[in-house]
Amino acid sequence: MRVTCIGVDPAGLYLGIRLKRENPSHEVRFIADAEIAAPCLPAPGIPTSLICNPLRPRWQLKDAQTLAALDQGLVRFDRITVKVGDRQFQTQGMAFASIDSAALLKRLAGLARSLGCEFESRPALPDPAQFQDSDLVVVADGPHSRTRDLCGKFETSLSRSKTKFTAFAVSKGRDGLAYAFRPTPAGIFHAFAVPCGPNGSCLVVEAPAAVIRASGLEEAPPQQIFAFCRDLFPDELDGAAPGAGETGWREFVTVRNRSWHAGNLVVLGSAAYTAHFSVGMDLRSWLEDAETLAESLCSGSSPAEALGAYDGARRPKAESLQRAAQASLAWFENVHRYIDKPFAQFVFSLVTNTMRINYPRLAKAAPALARAVDDLASGQPPGGNRASPPPMLTSYRLRELVLPNRIAVSPMCMYSATDGTVNDFHLVHLGSRAVGGAGLVLTEMTDVLPEGRISLHCAGMYSPEHVPAWERVVKFVHAHSNSKIGIQLAHAGRKGSLTRSWEGHQALEEAKWEIVAPSPLPFAAGRQVPREMTRADMDEVRDAFVRATEMSEAAGFDMIELHFAHGYLISSFISPLSNHRGDEYGGSLQNRMRFPLEVFAAVRAAWPAGKPISTRISAFDWVEGGTTIEDAFEIARMLHGAGNDILAVSTGGVTSARRPVDGRLYQTIFSDQIRNELNIPTMAVGGIVSHGDANTVIAAGRADICALARGYLVDPYFVRHAAHAQNYDALDWPGPYRRAKEVRMRGA
């Protein structure tokens, strides 16, 4: 096989090593525009990369010689220190390792040369079209890859951070990661220190670009930046001297490519993707990519099959890493949201900001910190005689409603009603989750009009017979549990008149009905085109929501959730992707919110003052031109001002063009940003599957309630099992089940 690698990214070098090791007859040629240098490193300007963390503490490569060479430069440590002013937190037991990136690059290049890889230097990197004689052309010339952009085949997106950073080499060893935060009149600067070896470390100083500008440092020479940072972080920069930082401010660039390969081209290393240096691990991930790619290429399959297998195996891991890194980057970009929190919660929020390191792991490493955030969540004075419950099991008040814990059953369509009337299935489905200990049980999307249903089998609250059917469910929940129960009211809009989900959500044929929407835009190609709503249609829908609200009160519900998300009728007014109206209900966000706020106000007026209302929104549409997080701030602010009590923060569903990138806690970052930007209560949804996840979200202040959907389909007794796993005995049990408290289950 003849392989040409344009650029000398660590992943490209390791790919060459693995190919030559598998078969010395492979011809591997590297073309660089200079000597082996920094532009291909994870974050140009930062000499050190994290390569192990508490989730992945072991460092392993399949090539033993490469591993041995790289291990020489590996620095292991397990201490974290956080300083804010004169307050300091420190813990051990969190395993990390870092490596000098430039030294790693040189070692890899040396190994590649020793195995017979060829290196060619050119003044400028060539167009990959010149290498028609190569079986594979690897694009590996760094995050700002000229070659990748020249190809134009990878659908690249470059996202620049809102922060800027500068890095300093410090001739003083460290025994762990260190974070320091310094408020200034212009805003907050923070420092991040990483050990480089026994006699050295790297200090990164970062701040939002607006803060740097307000400090008069945006165009400052390196010497002035160094002097400023030394005054701000004297302890952290002890051992550094002028010249330690040779550049000014830089921006971190998050690289993504929708496609990783095209024809015989493949993008690799930092040209393929990057992860913010506060998380690191991308260097390690790229080396693992190279291993997988080499295995695929040597498997005997065709190059096209090998590239497809490589993409399928490694892309999910890269996307997971980038989700974690994006959450961390967003935290540091907006540290002003967290700096005034109680110190224990601030530290907990920082250390868990990737939402990968969670409460159980941190409680083991730093039990005093866990006790402090437990006390904060429960409202107990710090260090009381009585142990606080785990954060997820603390009570929570919304108006006059007190939830026994912070776990909710998220609304999930069951498609099992008859003419909108719920039945025994719903009694067992919702009742079992109440008996299972959920603090709040929310019904499935319950439609306010028959033509507002998704399918013929959706639940409704529009006919007189619906009230006693729902009342039966509500009475069971109240009689046999401490759970509270809320109803989610909605109208499907342009996503209506379909078959059930397990039948493919196909368009109905003879049973179909007319659907309405703010604009005559079908949800997907081949779907029914909705009729554009008139003012009379809006009046009918608003009045239907009010009627359903009054019926919900008659049925005894404790709470209402209004479904303003996922592309259903009210959501489709909010998103610019689905609302193309030219009247006062379209155009600006204020206009697009006009009808949703009208519906909300009418429901709030009809609902008892002591009972809360939740509203679910799509905070991000995942499509260019759709709702952004900045829009979500305004939507949340408007709803809160109108009397909304808690915002259920979801995303997506507005268009069929693209779905969210699913994964663990994948939507919690949006709840976090809204809650802490506006200081309003939120409910987190999406990918919350363990009590560790829920405790982490609540303890860090990323949400006030955690709502589980698929997790509750798997385990109706999630809360009871979570309490049992955490040795928490104070959870109330229904009388017939109280003997279960004595049981200590064993594993297999």
QUIRAGI-V41476 format. One line per field, one symbol per residue. ss: DSSP state (H for helix, E for strand, L for the rest). phi: phi as a letter, one per 30 degrees, with the letter a starting at -180 (. if undefined). burial: 1 if it has 16 or more other ideal C-beta (glycine too) atoms within 10 Angstrom, else 0. A space follows every 10 residues. Layout:
ss->???
phi->???
burial->???
//
This chain:
ss->LEEEEELLLH HHHHHHHHHH HHLLLLEEEE EELLLLLHHH LLLLLLLEEE EEELLELLLL LLLHHHHHHH HLLEEEELEE EEEELLEEEE ELLLLEEEEE HHHHHHHHHH HHHHLLLEEE ELLLLLLHHH LLLLLEEEEL LLLLLHHHHH HLLLLEEEEE LLEEEEEEEE LLLLLEEEEE EEEELLEEEE EEEEEEELLE EEEEEEEEHH HHHHLLLLLL LHHHHHHHHH HHLLLLLLLL LLLLLLLLLE LLEEEEELLL EELLEEELHH HLLLLLLLLL LHHHHHHHHH HHHHHHHLLL LLHHHHHHHH HHHHHHHHHH HHHHHHHHHH HHHLHHHLLL LLHHHHHHHH HLLLLLLLHH HHHHHLHHHH HHHHHHHHLL LLLLLLLLLL HHHLLEEELL EEELLLEEEL LLLLLLLELL ELLHHHHHHH HHHHHLLLLE EEEEEEELLH HHLLLLLLLE LLLHHHHHHH HHHHHHHHHH LLLEEEEEEE LLHHHLLELL HHHLLLELLL LLLLLEELLL LLLLLLLLLL EELLHHHHHH HHHHHHHHHH HHHHHLLLEE EEEELLLLHH HHHHLLLLLL LLLLLLLLHH HHHHHHHHHH HHHHHHLLLL LLEEEEEELL LLLLLLLLHH HHHHHHHHHH HHLLLEEEEE LLLLLLLLLL LLLLLLLHHH HHHHHHHHLL LEEEELLLLL HHHHHHHHHH LLLLEEEELH HHHHLLLHHH HHHHHLLLLL LLLLHHHHHH HHLLLLLL
phi->.cbcccjbde ddddeeeddd ddaedecbbc cbcadeadec debejcdbbd bbbddbdccb bdcdddeddd ddcdccabcb bbbbiccbbb bbjcdbbbbd dddddddddd ddddcjdcbb cbdbdddddd cddddbcccb cjdceddedd dicchdbccd ddcbbbbbdc dadbcldbcb bbdbedkccb bbcbdcldba abcccbaeed dddddicecd dedddddddd ddbdddcdjc bejdccbddb cdcdcbbdbc aaiccbcbid dcabbeddci ideddddded dddddddcdj ddeddddddd eddceedddd dddddddded dddbdddcdc deeddedddd dcddicdbee dddddbdddd dddeddddid deiddcddde edcddbcbhc ccddacccdd ebdchbcchi cdbeededed ddddddjedb ccddecdcbd dcddbdcddb bbcedddddd edddddeddc acdcbbccca bdhdccibdd edcjhdddcd cdbdcbadbd cddbeidedd dddcdddded dedddddddd dddddjddac ccccbiided eddddddccc dccdcbjddd dddededdde ddddddcedd cdbcbcbcda dibejcdcdd ddeddddddd ddjdcacdcc biidbddace ddldhdcded dedddcdchb dbccbjicbb ddeddddddd idacbcccce edddbdcedd dddddchccd ddceedcddd dddcdcdd
burial->0011111111 1111111111 1000011111 1110010011 1111111111 1111000010 1010010011 0011101111 1111000010 1001111111 1011101110 1100101010 0000110100 1001011111 1110111100 1011010000 1111111111 0001011111 1100011111 1111111001 1111111110 1110101001 0100110111 0110011011 0001100111 0111111001 1001111111 1111111111 1111111111 1111111100 0010011011 1001100111 1111111111 1111101110 1011111111 1111111111 1110110011 1111111101 0000000111 1111010100 1011111111 1111111001 1100011011 1011111111 1111111111 1111111111 1100011011 1111011000 1111111111 1111111111 0000000000 0000111110 1110001101 0010000100 1101110110 1110101111 1111111111 1111111110 1000110010 0111111111 0011011000 1111111111 1110011000 1100110111 0111111111 1111100001 0001111111 1111111101 1111111111 1111111111 1111111110 1100011111 0111010000 1010000000 00000000
//
